Amino acid sequence: IDSTSELFVVKALEDEQFDESLKRITNFEKFEREKLRRENAVNALESHVIEAQERLDRTEYASCATEAEKEEILKISSEISEWIYEDGIDADVEVFEEKLEALKKKTNEVYARHWEHEERPEALKALAGMINGSEGFLATARNISKDPEKSGVFSDKEIADLEKAIKEVIEWRDKEVAAQDKLARSE
Protein backbone atom coordinates (compact mmCIF):
# COMPACT_ATOMS: atom_id res chain seq x y z
CA ILE A 1 0.00 0.00 0.00
CA ASP A 2 1.43 3.26 -1.07
CA SER A 3 1.01 6.12 1.35
CA THR A 4 2.37 9.54 1.96
CA SER A 5 2.44 11.62 5.03
CA GLU A 6 3.17 15.24 5.65
CA LEU A 7 4.37 16.64 8.89
CA PHE A 8 3.34 20.18 9.67
CA VAL A 9 5.38 21.87 12.30
CA VAL A 10 4.16 25.09 13.79
CA LYS A 11 7.00 27.37 14.33
CA ALA A 12 7.22 28.81 17.83
CA LEU A 13 6.19 32.41 18.16
CA GLU A 14 8.92 34.97 18.34
CA ASP A 15 9.20 37.41 21.24
CA GLU A 16 6.91 40.12 19.87
CA GLN A 17 4.39 37.65 18.47
CA PHE A 18 4.36 35.70 21.74
CA ASP A 19 3.82 38.85 23.81
CA GLU A 20 1.02 40.03 21.52
CA SER A 21 -0.64 36.62 21.59
CA LEU A 22 -0.39 36.42 25.38
CA LYS A 23 -1.84 39.92 25.67
CA ARG A 24 -4.80 38.98 23.45
CA ILE A 25 -5.47 35.80 25.45
CA THR A 26 -5.26 37.72 28.75
CA ASN A 27 -7.65 40.40 27.47
CA PHE A 28 -10.05 37.75 26.24
CA GLU A 29 -9.99 35.94 29.60
CA LYS A 30 -10.58 39.24 31.42
CA PHE A 31 -13.48 40.04 29.09
CA GLU A 32 -15.00 36.58 29.71
CA ARG A 33 -14.62 36.91 33.50
CA GLU A 34 -16.29 40.33 33.47
CA LYS A 35 -19.05 39.06 31.19
CA LEU A 36 -19.69 36.11 33.50
CA ARG A 37 -19.60 38.36 36.56
CA ARG A 38 -22.15 40.70 34.96
CA GLU A 39 -24.42 37.82 33.92
CA ASN A 40 -24.28 36.40 37.45
CA ALA A 41 -25.05 39.81 38.96
CA VAL A 42 -28.03 40.31 36.63
CA ASN A 43 -29.32 36.78 37.33
CA ALA A 44 -28.89 37.17 41.08
CA LEU A 45 -30.76 40.48 41.08
CA GLU A 46 -33.56 39.16 38.86
CA SER A 47 -33.89 36.03 40.98
CA HIS A 48 -34.04 37.97 44.22
CA VAL A 49 -36.68 40.33 42.83
CA ILE A 50 -38.85 37.42 41.69
CA GLU A 51 -38.28 35.56 44.95
CA ALA A 52 -39.23 38.61 47.03
CA GLN A 53 -42.43 39.14 45.07
CA GLU A 54 -43.39 35.45 45.21
CA ARG A 55 -42.65 35.10 48.92
CA LEU A 56 -44.72 38.13 49.83
CA ASP A 57 -47.62 36.58 47.95
CA ARG A 58 -47.49 33.65 50.40
CA THR A 59 -49.23 34.15 53.74
CA GLU A 60 -46.45 32.63 55.84
CA TYR A 61 -44.01 35.30 54.62
CA ALA A 62 -46.47 38.17 54.26
CA SER A 63 -47.49 37.73 57.90
CA CYS A 64 -43.87 38.28 58.93
CA ALA A 65 -43.79 41.77 57.39
CA THR A 66 -45.58 44.94 58.34
CA GLU A 67 -47.76 46.57 55.69
CA ALA A 68 -45.12 49.29 55.26
CA GLU A 69 -42.37 46.69 54.77
CA LYS A 70 -44.44 44.76 52.22
CA GLU A 71 -45.25 47.93 50.28
CA GLU A 72 -41.62 49.05 50.31
CA ILE A 73 -40.25 45.66 49.23
CA LEU A 74 -42.81 45.33 46.44
CA LYS A 75 -42.15 48.90 45.30
CA ILE A 76 -38.38 48.41 45.25
CA SER A 77 -38.78 45.05 43.47
CA SER A 78 -41.00 46.60 40.82
CA GLU A 79 -38.64 49.54 40.30
CA ILE A 80 -35.62 47.22 40.00
CA SER A 81 -37.46 44.94 37.60
CA GLU A 82 -38.30 47.85 35.30
CA TRP A 83 -34.79 49.28 35.63
CA ILE A 84 -33.13 46.00 34.63
CA TYR A 85 -34.80 45.97 31.23
CA GLU A 86 -34.68 49.70 30.56
CA ASP A 87 -31.77 51.64 32.04
CA GLY A 88 -29.93 48.65 33.47
CA ILE A 89 -28.93 47.23 30.12
CA ASP A 90 -25.72 49.26 30.08
CA ALA A 91 -25.14 49.44 33.84
CA ASP A 92 -21.93 48.34 35.49
CA VAL A 93 -21.75 45.18 37.55
CA GLU A 94 -21.31 47.22 40.70
CA VAL A 95 -24.71 48.87 40.19
CA PHE A 96 -26.41 45.47 39.96
CA GLU A 97 -24.59 44.32 43.09
CA GLU A 98 -25.54 47.50 44.98
CA LYS A 99 -29.21 47.13 44.04
CA LEU A 100 -29.15 43.48 45.13
CA GLU A 101 -27.64 44.37 48.50
CA ALA A 102 -30.22 47.13 49.02
CA LEU A 103 -33.06 44.72 48.26
CA LYS A 104 -31.55 42.00 50.45
CA LYS A 105 -31.27 44.46 53.32
CA LYS A 106 -35.05 44.97 53.14
CA THR A 107 -36.06 41.35 52.56
CA ASN A 108 -33.65 39.62 54.94
CA GLU A 109 -35.41 41.05 58.01
CA VAL A 110 -38.71 39.53 56.88
CA TYR A 111 -37.06 36.25 55.89
CA ALA A 112 -35.31 36.07 59.27
CA ARG A 113 -38.62 36.52 61.10
CA HIS A 114 -40.17 33.77 59.00
CA TRP A 115 -37.22 31.47 59.67
CA GLU A 116 -37.46 32.18 63.39
CA HIS A 117 -41.17 31.34 63.48
CA GLU A 118 -40.60 28.15 61.50
CA GLU A 119 -37.61 26.97 63.54
CA ARG A 120 -38.82 27.94 67.02
CA PRO A 121 -40.96 24.79 67.58
CA GLU A 122 -37.99 22.51 66.84
CA ALA A 123 -35.70 24.60 69.04
CA LEU A 124 -38.22 24.44 71.88
CA LYS A 125 -38.54 20.70 71.38
CA ALA A 126 -34.74 20.32 71.58
CA LEU A 127 -34.63 22.51 74.69
CA ALA A 128 -37.39 20.41 76.30
CA GLY A 129 -35.32 17.30 75.58
CA MET A 130 -32.26 18.85 77.21
CA ILE A 131 -34.31 19.92 80.24
CA ASN A 132 -35.76 16.43 80.57
CA GLY A 133 -32.29 14.90 80.33
CA SER A 134 -30.97 17.33 82.91
CA GLU A 135 -33.85 16.60 85.26
CA GLY A 136 -33.20 12.87 84.87
CA PHE A 137 -29.53 13.43 85.64
CA LEU A 138 -30.50 15.53 88.67
CA ALA A 139 -32.72 12.74 90.01
CA THR A 140 -29.91 10.23 89.53
CA ALA A 141 -27.41 12.54 91.24
CA ARG A 142 -29.75 12.95 94.21
CA ASN A 143 -30.14 9.18 94.53
CA ILE A 144 -26.39 8.65 94.33
CA SER A 145 -25.73 11.27 96.99
CA LYS A 146 -28.21 9.52 99.35
CA ASP A 147 -26.35 6.21 99.04
CA PRO A 148 -23.79 6.06 101.87
CA GLU A 149 -21.39 3.98 99.78
CA LYS A 150 -21.34 6.57 96.99
CA SER A 151 -21.50 9.73 99.04
CA GLY A 152 -19.11 12.40 97.92
CA VAL A 153 -19.67 11.80 94.20
CA PHE A 154 -21.84 14.90 94.05
CA SER A 155 -21.80 17.59 96.69
CA ASP A 156 -24.99 19.20 97.97
CA LYS A 157 -23.86 22.45 96.37
CA GLU A 158 -23.42 20.81 92.97
CA ILE A 159 -26.88 19.30 93.16
CA ALA A 160 -28.39 22.61 94.30
CA ASP A 161 -26.57 24.49 91.50
CA LEU A 162 -27.86 22.06 88.88
CA GLU A 163 -31.37 22.28 90.25
CA LYS A 164 -31.16 26.09 90.20
CA ALA A 165 -29.83 26.13 86.62
CA ILE A 166 -32.63 23.86 85.41
CA LYS A 167 -35.24 25.99 87.18
CA GLU A 168 -33.79 29.20 85.67
CA VAL A 169 -33.83 27.74 82.16
CA ILE A 170 -37.45 26.59 82.53
CA GLU A 171 -38.51 30.00 83.85
CA TRP A 172 -36.62 31.76 81.05
CA ARG A 173 -38.19 29.49 78.41
CA ASP A 174 -41.71 29.97 79.76
CA LYS A 175 -41.27 33.75 79.97
CA GLU A 176 -39.87 34.00 76.43
CA VAL A 177 -42.52 31.72 74.92
CA ALA A 178 -45.25 33.78 76.59
CA ALA A 179 -43.67 37.00 75.26
CA GLN A 180 -43.39 35.56 71.74
CA ASP A 181 -46.98 34.37 71.81
CA LYS A 182 -48.12 37.97 72.45
CA LEU A 183 -46.25 39.29 69.40
CA ALA A 184 -47.47 39.38 65.83
CA ARG A 185 -45.41 37.42 63.31
CA SER A 186 -44.18 40.73 61.90
CA GLU A 187 -42.63 41.76 65.21
C-alpha positions in Angstrom: 0.0 0.0 0.0 1.4 3.3 -1.1 1.0 6.1 1.4 2.4 9.5 2.0 2.4 11.6 5.0 3.2 15.2 5.7 4.4 16.6 8.9 3.3 20.2 9.7 5.4 21.9 12.3 4.2 25.1 13.8 7.0 27.4 14.3 7.2 28.8 17.8 6.2 32.4 18.2 8.9 35.0 18.3 9.2 37.4 21.2 6.9 40.1 19.9 4.4 37.7 18.5 4.4 35.7 21.7 3.8 38.8 23.8 1.0 40.0 21.5 -0.6 36.6 21.6 -0.4 36.4 25.4 -1.8 39.9 25.7 -4.8 39.0 23.4 -5.5 35.8 25.5 -5.3 37.7 28.7 -7.6 40.4 27.5 -10.0 37.7 26.2 -10.0 35.9 29.6 -10.6 39.2 31.4 -13.5 40.0 29.1 -15.0 36.6 29.7 -14.6 36.9 33.5 -16.3 40.3 33.5 -19.1 39.1 31.2 -19.7 36.1 33.5 -19.6 38.4 36.6 -22.2 40.7 35.0 -24.4 37.8 33.9 -24.3 36.4 37.4 -25.1 39.8 39.0 -28.0 40.3 36.6 -29.3 36.8 37.3 -28.9 37.2 41.1 -30.8 40.5 41.1 -33.6 39.2 38.9 -33.9 36.0 41.0 -34.0 38.0 44.2 -36.7 40.3 42.8 -38.8 37.4 41.7 -38.3 35.6 44.9 -39.2 38.6 47.0 -42.4 39.1 45.1 -43.4 35.5 45.2 -42.6 35.1 48.9 -44.7 38.1 49.8 -47.6 36.6 47.9 -47.5 33.7 50.4 -49.2 34.2 53.7 -46.5 32.6 55.8 -44.0 35.3 54.6 -46.5 38.2 54.3 -47.5 37.7 57.9 -43.9 38.3 58.9 -43.8 41.8 57.4 -45.6 44.9 58.3 -47.8 46.6 55.7 -45.1 49.3 55.3 -42.4 46.7 54.8 -44.4 44.8 52.2 -45.2 47.9 50.3 -41.6 49.0 50.3 -40.3 45.7 49.2 -42.8 45.3 46.4 -42.2 48.9 45.3 -38.4 48.4 45.3 -38.8 45.1 43.5 -41.0 46.6 40.8 -38.6 49.5 40.3 -35.6 47.2 40.0 -37.5 44.9 37.6 -38.3 47.9 35.3 -34.8 49.3 35.6 -33.1 46.0 34.6 -34.8 46.0 31.2 -34.7 49.7 30.6 -31.8 51.6 32.0 -29.9 48.6 33.5 -28.9 47.2 30.1 -25.7 49.3 30.1 -25.1 49.4 33.8 -21.9 48.3 35.5 -21.8 45.2 37.6 -21.3 47.2 40.7 -24.7 48.9 40.2 -26.4 45.5 40.0 -24.6 44.3 43.1 -25.5 47.5 45.0 -29.2 47.1 44.0 -29.1 43.5 45.1 -27.6 44.4 48.5 -30.2 47.1 49.0 -33.1 44.7 48.3 -31.6 42.0 50.5 -31.3 44.5 53.3 -35.0 45.0 53.1 -36.1 41.4 52.6 -33.7 39.6 54.9 -35.4 41.0 58.0 -38.7 39.5 56.9 -37.1 36.2 55.9 -35.3 36.1 59.3 -38.6 36.5 61.1 -40.2 33.8 59.0 -37.2 31.5 59.7 -37.5 32.2 63.4 -41.2 31.3 63.5 -40.6 28.2 61.5 -37.6 27.0 63.5 -38.8 27.9 67.0 -41.0 24.8 67.6 -38.0 22.5 66.8 -35.7 24.6 69.0 -38.2 24.4 71.9 -38.5 20.7 71.4 -34.7 20.3 71.6 -34.6 22.5 74.7 -37.4 20.4 76.3 -35.3 17.3 75.6 -32.3 18.9 77.2 -34.3 19.9 80.2 -35.8 16.4 80.6 -32.3 14.9 80.3 -31.0 17.3 82.9 -33.9 16.6 85.3 -33.2 12.9 84.9 -29.5 13.4 85.6 -30.5 15.5 88.7 -32.7 12.7 90.0 -29.9 10.2 89.5 -27.4 12.5 91.2 -29.7 13.0 94.2 -30.1 9.2 94.5 -26.4 8.6 94.3 -25.7 11.3 97.0 -28.2 9.5 99.3 -26.3 6.2 99.0 -23.8 6.1 101.9 -21.4 4.0 99.8 -21.3 6.6 97.0 -21.5 9.7 99.0 -19.1 12.4 97.9 -19.7 11.8 94.2 -21.8 14.9 94.1 -21.8 17.6 96.7 -25.0 19.2 98.0 -23.9 22.5 96.4 -23.4 20.8 93.0 -26.9 19.3 93.2 -28.4 22.6 94.3 -26.6 24.5 91.5 -27.9 22.1 88.9 -31.4 22.3 90.2 -31.2 26.1 90.2 -29.8 26.1 86.6 -32.6 23.9 85.4 -35.2 26.0 87.2 -33.8 29.2 85.7 -33.8 27.7 82.2 -37.4 26.6 82.5 -38.5 30.0 83.9 -36.6 31.8 81.1 -38.2 29.5 78.4 -41.7 30.0 79.8 -41.3 33.8 80.0 -39.9 34.0 76.4 -42.5 31.7 74.9 -45.3 33.8 76.6 -43.7 37.0 75.3 -43.4 35.6 71.7 -47.0 34.4 71.8 -48.1 38.0 72.5 -46.2 39.3 69.4 -47.5 39.4 65.8 -45.4 37.4 63.3 -44.2 40.7 61.9 -42.6 41.8 65.2 
